Amino acid sequence: MTAHRRVLAVATSLTLFAAAAAVLAWLVLGFVPVRSATGGAFAAGWQTPAQGSPDARWPMFGASPARTRFVRSGLRPPFRLLYTIPGRSLIEMPPIVFRGRVVFGTHGGLVIASRVDNGSRLWVTNLRGCIASSPAVRSGVVYIGWSGPAPCRRGKDGRGGIAALSIATGKVLWRFNPGNVESSPAIVGDMLFFSAFRSRSESRVFAMHLGQPRVVAWSYPIASKVASSPALVGRSLFISAYDHHLYSFNRRTGRLRWRASAFSDDVDARLLLSVQSLVTRKSWTEGGYYSTPAVAYKRVFLGAIDGVFSAFDAETGVHRWSRKLGGAIYGSAALWHEKAYVGTTDGDVYALSARGGRVLWKRSVPGKILGSPTVTNGLVYFASTARETFVLDARTGESKWRFGDGRYSPLVVAGERAFLVGKGRIYALENAG
């Protein structure tokens, strides 16, 4: 073989190798086996914002059991800083606001309550467990979960549960220990709803009567990790799992209504998803749904760690549409004016049409977006790992303001006051005008 032919053969081999590597990279990192979608009825204007009441301004994660993360207010930056509440360690999830008190948990295992009017500390209770969820409150009792010992670490040992504390004193009233609880509980009437997991293949969804006697009304096993929080509308409960499925239950009886997925159930497709997870996250089982469902327009909206954001029919579970976004999705969506707002680990903020999933606008910010947005007064709030909070026009995506702290979920709204979550502290803000 002449020198010229040898060079040509080597060049051809390198080209074929590069092409094969590109195809393999696309298969492993870029291709996602999403099912075909079926369009259907859309209930325009049907939304359940937070129930306004003088006692509970922001009573649970997402502001309401539907977890839409939208409330009405007159808040608009620039803001005036009133005071800060130190958390002593990382605060991953936002507080609740109830009867003049702000209550939140920390990675160091502390539950902290402060006064809304001046930020002075009322009490601190040490649960000695990793708190990576928001509390919920009802009738003067705070319910909050923990997972493993404090401070928070990646591995969880199954020694977790949920605790009830007096909002007046911080006294622990009772504990229940079904396993790791990263789920932010929801309360509807006299029922408490949450999930717990003991391993990546063993979880349960719980419904508990809070009356006397306090009893578990029902529980349902799921053979996967469930870290998301339940969302509820009417008689339906929705919760997602790492097995790439969304589950719907009758909230009163625990009967499984349906089980749905935006992903193909073929063996080859599931293997590909596992390989993707292994390459990108060093685990076979770190894909699927971590975020909490959000429910409006008679649809359920949900993003996956695999980067796919989807909408399902709330009554039947039919897959309405999906949109592949850049990066992973860990936070739940905010829903407002027939739009879904969601952020990704690529640092991109999307406004999607709730009706069909069309991208209405997209903006990029420094850092990763791991938490959930908040929408109020026509503005959408996001925080990123660059330790900043960003405020965008919810209609256009235009930048309106930014604040030099933040990391996960950005903001809760309590009347005409906002509580912005920094990395280890909470800021009380009001309009500067």
C-alpha positions as CSV (number, residue, x, y, z in Angstrom):
1,M,0.0,0.0,0.0
2,T,1.4,3.4,-1.0
3,A,1.9,6.2,1.6
4,H,-1.0,8.1,0.0
5,R,-3.4,5.2,0.4
6,R,-2.3,4.6,4.0
7,V,-3.0,8.2,4.8
8,L,-6.4,8.0,3.1
9,A,-7.3,4.8,5.0
10,V,-6.3,6.3,8.3
11,A,-8.3,9.4,7.6
12,T,-11.3,7.3,6.5
13,S,-11.1,5.3,9.7
14,L,-10.9,8.4,11.9
15,T,-13.9,9.9,10.1
16,L,-15.9,6.8,10.6
17,F,-14.8,6.6,14.3
18,A,-15.8,10.2,14.9
19,A,-19.1,9.7,13.2
20,A,-19.8,6.6,15.3
21,A,-18.7,8.5,18.5
22,A,-21.1,11.3,17.6
23,V,-24.0,8.9,17.1
24,L,-23.2,7.2,20.3
25,A,-23.0,10.5,22.2
26,W,-26.3,11.5,20.8
27,L,-27.9,8.2,21.7
28,V,-26.5,8.3,25.3
29,L,-26.8,12.0,26.1
30,G,-29.3,13.6,23.7
31,F,-31.9,11.1,22.6
32,V,-34.9,10.7,24.9
33,P,-37.6,8.0,24.1
34,V,-40.7,10.2,24.5
35,R,-44.1,8.7,23.7
36,S,-46.4,10.2,21.1
37,A,-48.7,12.9,22.6
38,T,-52.5,13.2,22.2
39,G,-54.0,16.7,22.2
40,G,-57.2,17.2,24.0
41,A,-59.6,19.6,25.8
42,F,-58.0,22.5,27.6
43,A,-59.8,24.2,30.5
44,A,-58.7,27.8,29.9
45,G,-58.7,30.0,33.0
46,W,-59.2,27.0,35.3
47,Q,-56.6,27.5,38.1
48,T,-56.6,27.2,41.9
49,P,-54.3,29.9,43.3
50,A,-53.4,30.0,47.0
51,Q,-56.4,30.3,49.3
52,G,-56.2,33.8,50.7
53,S,-56.8,33.9,54.4
54,P,-55.7,36.2,57.2
55,D,-54.2,33.2,59.1
56,A,-52.3,31.4,56.3
57,R,-50.7,33.6,53.7
58,W,-48.5,30.8,52.4
59,P,-49.5,27.6,54.2
60,M,-47.5,25.0,52.3
61,F,-45.0,24.5,49.4
62,G,-46.4,25.9,46.2
63,A,-48.8,28.1,48.1
64,S,-51.8,25.7,47.6
65,P,-52.4,22.0,47.4
66,A,-52.4,22.3,43.6
67,R,-48.7,23.6,43.9
68,T,-49.2,26.3,41.2
69,R,-46.8,28.7,42.9
70,F,-48.9,31.7,42.0
71,V,-50.5,34.2,44.3
72,R,-52.0,37.7,43.8
73,S,-50.2,40.7,45.2
74,G,-49.1,44.2,44.6
75,L,-45.4,43.4,45.0
76,R,-43.0,44.9,42.4
77,P,-39.3,45.6,42.6
78,P,-37.2,47.5,43.5
79,F,-37.7,46.3,47.1
80,R,-36.7,47.7,50.4
81,L,-35.0,45.3,52.8
82,L,-36.8,45.2,56.2
83,Y,-34.7,42.6,58.0
84,T,-33.0,39.2,57.6
85,I,-33.6,35.9,59.5
86,P,-30.4,33.8,59.9
87,G,-30.8,30.1,59.3
88,R,-27.4,28.9,60.7
89,S,-27.1,26.5,57.8
90,L,-28.3,26.0,54.2
91,I,-32.0,26.6,53.5
92,E,-33.1,24.5,50.6
93,M,-36.9,25.0,50.6
94,P,-39.0,28.1,51.2
95,P,-40.9,28.9,54.5
96,I,-44.5,29.0,55.3
97,V,-46.3,32.1,56.7
98,F,-49.1,31.7,59.2
99,R,-50.6,33.8,62.0
100,G,-47.8,36.4,61.9
101,R,-45.0,33.7,61.9
102,V,-42.4,32.7,59.3
103,V,-41.4,29.0,59.8
104,F,-38.7,27.1,57.8
105,G,-36.3,24.1,58.1
106,T,-32.5,23.9,57.4
107,H,-30.0,21.3,56.3
108,G,-28.6,21.5,59.9
109,G,-31.8,20.0,61.2
110,L,-33.3,23.2,62.8
111,V,-36.9,24.3,62.5
112,I,-36.9,28.1,63.0
113,A,-39.9,30.4,63.7
114,S,-39.7,34.2,63.6
115,R,-42.2,37.1,63.7
116,V,-43.4,38.5,60.5
117,D,-43.5,42.1,61.7
118,N,-39.9,42.5,62.8
119,G,-38.1,39.2,62.2
120,S,-37.3,38.5,65.9
121,R,-36.9,34.8,66.7
122,L,-39.7,33.1,68.5
123,W,-38.3,29.6,68.9
124,V,-35.8,27.1,67.4
125,T,-36.4,23.3,67.5
126,N,-33.6,20.9,66.6
127,L,-35.0,17.7,64.9
128,R,-31.4,16.5,64.3
129,G,-32.4,15.4,60.8
130,C,-31.7,16.7,57.3
131,I,-34.6,19.0,56.3
132,A,-34.8,19.4,52.5
133,S,-38.5,20.2,52.3
134,S,-41.0,22.9,53.2
135,P,-43.4,22.6,56.2
136,A,-47.2,22.8,56.0
137,V,-49.4,24.3,58.7
138,R,-53.0,23.7,60.0
139,S,-54.8,24.9,63.2
140,G,-51.6,26.0,64.9
141,V,-49.6,22.9,64.1
142,V,-46.5,22.8,61.8
143,Y,-45.8,19.5,60.0
144,I,-42.3,19.0,58.5
145,G,-40.3,16.1,57.2
146,W,-36.7,15.0,57.5
147,S,-34.5,12.4,55.8
148,G,-31.4,10.9,57.5
149,P,-29.2,12.6,60.1
150,A,-28.2,16.3,60.0
151,P,-26.4,17.8,58.2
152,C,-27.8,16.8,54.9
153,R,-25.6,14.3,52.9
154,R,-26.2,12.6,49.6
155,G,-26.7,9.2,51.1
156,K,-29.8,8.6,53.1
157,D,-30.0,5.8,55.7
158,G,-33.8,5.5,56.0
159,R,-34.0,7.1,59.4
160,G,-36.4,9.8,58.5
161,G,-40.0,10.8,59.1
162,I,-42.4,13.6,59.7
163,A,-42.9,15.7,62.9
164,A,-45.7,17.9,64.3
165,L,-44.7,21.0,66.2
166,S,-46.7,23.6,68.0
167,I,-46.4,26.9,66.1
168,A,-46.7,28.8,69.3
169,T,-43.8,27.2,71.2
170,G,-41.9,24.8,68.8
171,K,-42.6,21.9,71.1
172,V,-42.6,18.5,69.2
173,L,-46.1,17.0,69.6
174,W,-45.4,13.7,67.8
175,R,-43.2,12.0,65.3
176,F,-43.9,9.4,62.7
177,N,-41.0,7.4,61.2
178,P,-41.8,5.7,57.9
179,G,-38.5,6.5,56.2
180,N,-36.8,9.4,54.5
181,V,-39.2,12.3,53.9
182,E,-38.0,14.8,51.3
183,S,-41.6,15.4,50.4
184,S,-43.2,18.7,51.4
185,P,-46.5,17.7,53.0
186,A,-49.9,19.0,51.8
187,I,-53.0,19.5,53.9
188,V,-56.6,19.4,52.7
189,G,-59.2,19.5,55.4
190,D,-58.2,17.3,58.3
191,M,-55.9,15.1,56.1
192,L,-52.1,15.2,55.8
193,F,-50.5,13.9,52.6
194,F,-46.8,13.1,52.0
195,S,-44.4,10.5,50.7
196,A,-41.4,8.6,52.2
197,F,-38.7,6.3,50.8
198,R,-36.4,3.8,52.3
199,S,-34.3,3.0,49.2
200,R,-34.3,3.6,45.5
201,S,-36.8,0.8,45.1
202,E,-39.1,1.2,48.1
203,S,-41.4,4.1,48.8
204,R,-44.9,4.8,50.1
205,V,-47.5,7.5,49.7
206,F,-49.3,8.3,52.9
207,A,-52.6,9.9,53.9
208,M,-53.0,10.6,57.6
209,H,-56.1,11.7,59.6
210,L,-55.1,14.6,61.9
211,G,-58.1,14.3,64.2
212,Q,-58.4,12.2,67.4
213,P,-57.3,9.5,67.2
214,R,-54.5,10.3,64.7
215,V,-54.3,7.4,62.2
216,V,-52.9,6.5,58.8
217,A,-56.0,6.5,56.6
218,W,-54.2,4.8,53.7
219,S,-50.8,4.2,52.2
220,Y,-49.7,2.9,48.8
221,P,-46.4,1.2,48.0
222,I,-44.3,2.3,44.9
223,A,-41.3,0.2,43.8
224,S,-39.2,3.3,43.1
225,K,-37.8,6.3,44.9
226,V,-40.4,9.0,45.6
227,A,-39.0,12.3,46.7
228,S,-41.6,14.6,45.2
229,S,-44.5,16.2,47.1
230,P,-48.1,15.4,46.5
231,A,-50.4,17.8,44.6
232,L,-54.1,17.7,45.2
233,V,-57.2,19.1,43.4
234,G,-60.7,17.9,44.3
235,R,-60.7,14.2,45.1
236,S,-57.5,13.6,43.2
237,L,-53.9,13.3,44.4
238,F,-50.9,13.4,42.0
239,I,-47.4,12.3,42.8
240,S,-44.3,11.5,40.7
241,A,-41.5,8.9,41.0
242,Y,-38.0,8.1,39.8
243,D,-39.5,5.3,37.7
244,H,-40.5,7.9,35.1
245,H,-44.2,7.6,36.1
246,L,-46.8,10.0,37.4
247,Y,-49.4,8.4,39.7
248,S,-52.9,9.6,40.5
249,F,-54.9,8.4,43.6
250,N,-58.3,9.0,45.0
251,R,-57.3,11.1,48.0
252,R,-60.0,9.7,50.3
253,T,-59.6,6.0,49.7
254,G,-56.0,5.7,48.3
255,R,-57.3,3.8,45.2
256,L,-55.0,4.1,42.2
257,R,-56.8,6.0,39.5
258,W,-54.1,5.8,36.8
259,R,-50.4,5.6,36.2
260,A,-48.9,7.5,33.3
261,S,-45.6,8.3,31.7
262,A,-44.2,10.5,28.9
263,F,-41.5,7.9,28.3
264,S,-41.5,4.7,26.4
265,D,-41.8,1.5,28.4
266,D,-39.9,-0.6,25.9
267,V,-37.0,-2.5,27.4
268,D,-34.5,-0.9,25.0
269,A,-35.7,2.6,25.9
270,R,-35.5,1.9,29.6
271,L,-32.0,0.6,29.2
272,L,-31.0,3.7,27.2
273,L,-32.4,5.9,30.0
274,S,-30.4,4.0,32.6
275,V,-27.2,4.3,30.5
276,Q,-27.8,8.1,30.2
277,S,-28.2,8.3,33.9
278,L,-25.1,6.3,34.5
279,V,-23.0,8.5,32.2
280,T,-24.4,11.9,33.3
281,R,-25.2,11.2,37.0
282,K,-23.1,8.1,37.9
283,S,-26.2,6.2,38.8
284,W,-28.6,3.8,37.0
285,T,-31.6,5.2,38.8
286,E,-31.2,9.0,38.9
287,G,-33.5,9.8,36.1
288,G,-37.2,10.2,36.1
289,Y,-39.3,12.6,38.2
290,Y,-37.9,14.4,41.2
291,S,-40.0,17.5,40.9
292,T,-43.5,18.0,42.3
293,P,-46.5,18.1,39.9
294,A,-48.4,21.3,39.4
295,V,-52.1,21.2,38.5
296,A,-54.2,23.7,36.5
297,Y,-56.3,23.9,33.4
298,K,-57.4,20.3,34.2
299,R,-53.9,19.2,33.4
300,V,-50.9,18.0,35.4
301,F,-47.5,19.6,34.5
302,L,-44.2,17.9,35.4
303,G,-40.5,18.0,34.5
304,A,-38.1,15.2,34.6
305,I,-34.4,14.9,35.5
306,D,-34.0,13.7,31.9
307,G,-34.9,17.2,30.8
308,V,-38.4,16.5,29.5
309,F,-41.3,18.7,30.5
310,S,-44.8,17.3,30.0
311,A,-48.5,17.8,30.5
312,F,-51.0,15.1,31.3
313,D,-54.8,15.0,31.4
314,A,-55.7,15.3,35.1
315,E,-58.7,13.1,34.8
316,T,-57.4,10.3,32.6
317,G,-53.6,10.5,32.6
318,V,-53.4,10.8,28.8
319,H,-50.1,12.3,27.7
320,R,-51.0,15.7,26.2
321,W,-47.6,17.0,25.1
322,S,-43.9,17.0,26.0
323,R,-41.0,19.4,25.3
324,K,-37.3,18.4,25.6
325,L,-35.5,21.2,27.3
326,G,-31.7,21.7,27.8
327,G,-30.4,20.3,31.1
328,A,-32.1,18.5,33.9
329,I,-35.4,19.7,35.6
330,Y,-35.5,19.4,39.4
331,G,-37.9,22.2,40.3
332,S,-41.6,22.2,39.9
333,A,-43.3,24.6,37.5
334,A,-45.2,27.8,38.3
335,L,-48.5,28.2,36.4
336,W,-50.1,31.5,35.4
337,H,-52.2,32.9,32.5
338,E,-52.1,29.6,30.6
339,K,-48.3,29.5,30.8
340,A,-45.9,27.1,32.6
341,Y,-42.6,28.5,33.9
342,V,-39.7,26.2,34.6
343,G,-35.9,26.3,34.9
344,T,-33.1,23.8,34.1
345,T,-29.6,23.0,35.2
346,D,-28.4,24.6,32.0
347,G,-29.4,27.9,33.6
348,D,-32.3,28.5,31.2
349,V,-35.7,29.8,32.1
350,Y,-38.6,28.8,29.9
351,A,-42.1,30.1,29.5
352,L,-44.2,27.4,27.8
353,S,-47.7,27.4,26.5
354,A,-49.7,25.3,28.9
355,R,-52.0,24.4,26.0
356,G,-49.5,22.9,23.6
357,G,-46.0,23.2,25.0
358,R,-44.7,25.9,22.6
359,V,-41.8,27.9,23.8
360,L,-43.0,31.4,24.3
361,W,-39.7,32.8,25.5
362,K,-36.4,31.6,26.9
363,R,-33.8,33.4,29.0
364,S,-30.4,32.3,30.3
365,V,-29.0,33.2,33.7
366,P,-25.6,32.3,35.4
367,G,-25.5,29.1,37.4
368,K,-27.9,26.1,37.5
369,I,-31.6,26.4,38.3
370,L,-32.5,23.7,40.8
371,G,-35.5,25.2,42.6
372,S,-39.0,26.2,41.7
373,P,-40.2,29.7,40.5
374,T,-42.8,32.0,41.9
375,V,-45.2,34.2,39.9
376,T,-46.9,37.2,41.4
377,N,-48.1,40.5,39.9
378,G,-47.0,39.6,36.4
379,L,-43.4,38.8,37.4
380,V,-41.6,35.5,37.7
381,Y,-38.9,34.9,40.3
382,F,-36.0,32.4,39.9
383,A,-32.9,31.7,42.0
384,S,-29.7,30.0,40.7
385,T,-26.6,28.4,42.1
386,A,-24.7,31.5,41.2
387,R,-26.3,32.9,44.4
388,E,-28.6,35.3,42.7
389,T,-32.4,35.8,42.4
390,F,-33.7,37.0,39.1
391,V,-37.0,38.7,38.4
392,L,-38.4,38.6,34.8
393,D,-41.5,39.9,33.2
394,A,-43.8,36.8,33.1
395,R,-45.2,37.8,29.7
396,T,-42.0,38.7,27.8
397,G,-39.1,37.4,29.8
398,E,-37.6,40.8,30.0
399,S,-35.2,41.3,33.0
400,K,-36.8,43.5,35.7
401,W,-34.5,43.1,38.8
402,R,-32.0,40.9,40.5
403,F,-30.9,40.3,44.0
404,G,-27.5,39.2,45.2
405,D,-28.4,36.1,47.1
406,G,-30.4,32.9,46.5
407,R,-29.9,29.3,45.5
408,Y,-33.0,27.2,45.3
409,S,-36.7,28.3,45.6
410,P,-36.8,32.1,45.5
411,L,-39.8,33.7,47.1
412,V,-43.0,33.3,49.1
413,V,-45.6,36.0,49.2
414,A,-47.5,37.1,52.4
415,G,-49.8,40.0,51.6
416,E,-47.7,43.0,50.6
417,R,-44.5,41.5,52.0
418,A,-42.2,39.0,50.4
419,F,-39.8,36.5,52.0
420,L,-36.8,35.8,49.7
421,V,-34.7,32.7,50.5
422,G,-31.0,33.2,50.4
423,K,-28.4,30.5,50.8
424,G,-28.4,30.6,54.6
425,R,-30.9,33.3,55.5
426,I,-34.3,34.7,54.7
427,Y,-34.8,38.3,53.6
428,A,-38.1,40.2,54.3
429,L,-38.8,42.7,51.5
430,E,-41.5,45.2,50.7
431,N,-42.1,47.7,47.9
432,A,-39.7,50.6,48.0
433,G,-42.2,53.1,46.6
